[in-house]
Amino acid sequence: MHSVSIISIHPRFVASYAEFGALRAAISAGSLDFQSVDLRDFAIDRHASVDDAPYGGGDGMVMRPDVLARAIAAQIPADGDHSSLHVISTAPGAKQWAQSDARRLSAVKKKLVFICGRFAGLDQRFIDLHVEEEFSIGDFVVSGGELPVMAMVDSLVRMLPGALGNPVSAHDDSFGEGMGGLLEYPLYTRPAVYEGVKVPDVLMSGDHKAIQKWRREHAIARTRRLRPDLLK
C-alpha cells in the first residue's frame, strides 16, 4: 500500500479531494493510505500560530521550522525513523512537476509527505534539514500549496492499482510510456458529424493497423505544434 500525507493549514480542503476520482478509487482498492494533516495541531502557542515575521524585515510571514518539524515527526511510523519518509514541498521557481516524477514517486516505498506552503514561504532551515524535493507546477504564484500538491498527488495516484477504471489509461495518456513521451492524439466520439465536421473516416473503418498509424502520425503532429521540446 502506498502512503501519502499532506500537511496543510486547510486540512478539510485537502481531505475533500479524497472523496472523488482516482484518490477515492485507490483508497477503496486498498492501494492508498491517505492522510490530511492539520499543521495547526502542532503549533506551540495558544493562538495555534504556525508562522512568524521574517528576520531582516519584509512583507509576508514565514512558516516556522519548529512547527513544521513537529508535524513531520508525527508522520514517522512507530518502528521507523525520518529515513522512512520522503518529504516534498512546493516552491515558486522549483523544478516543474512532470509525468516522470509522478511515475517515479508512485513506485517509492517510503511514505510521501507533502508540505503545502503558505504565506511568504517556509523557513529555509526546515527545507535544508527535512525536505528531499521541491516542486512547482509552473512559473506563477498561487495563494498556497494545496492546489499544486493535489495536482501532484492526483497524477501519481493514477499510477496505483485500482485508481482508474482501465489500468491501461495511465500508460497511454499524454507523456505516458505507451505514448513514448508524446502528447495524446486527437480524440473523437458521437455524433459522427458535429456542426458539419465529420469524424475522420479511418477511425470508423475498423482497420486497427490504419487507426494506429493515424494516431501515431497525429500524436507527433500535435506534439510538434504544442510541445516541440518533447520531440527528440
Secondary structure, 3 states (H helix, E strand, C coil): CEEEEEEECCHHHHHHHCCCHHHHHHHHCCCEEEEEEEHHHHCCCCCCCCEECCCCCCCCCEECHHHHHHHHHCCCCCCCCHHHEEEEEEEEEEEECCHHHHHHHCCCCCEEEEECCCCCEECHHHHHHHCCEEEECCCCCCCCCHHHHHHHHHHHHCCCCCCCCCCHHHHHCCCCHHHCCCCCCCCCCCCCEECCEECCHHHHCCCHHHHHHHHHHHHHHHHHHHCHHHCC
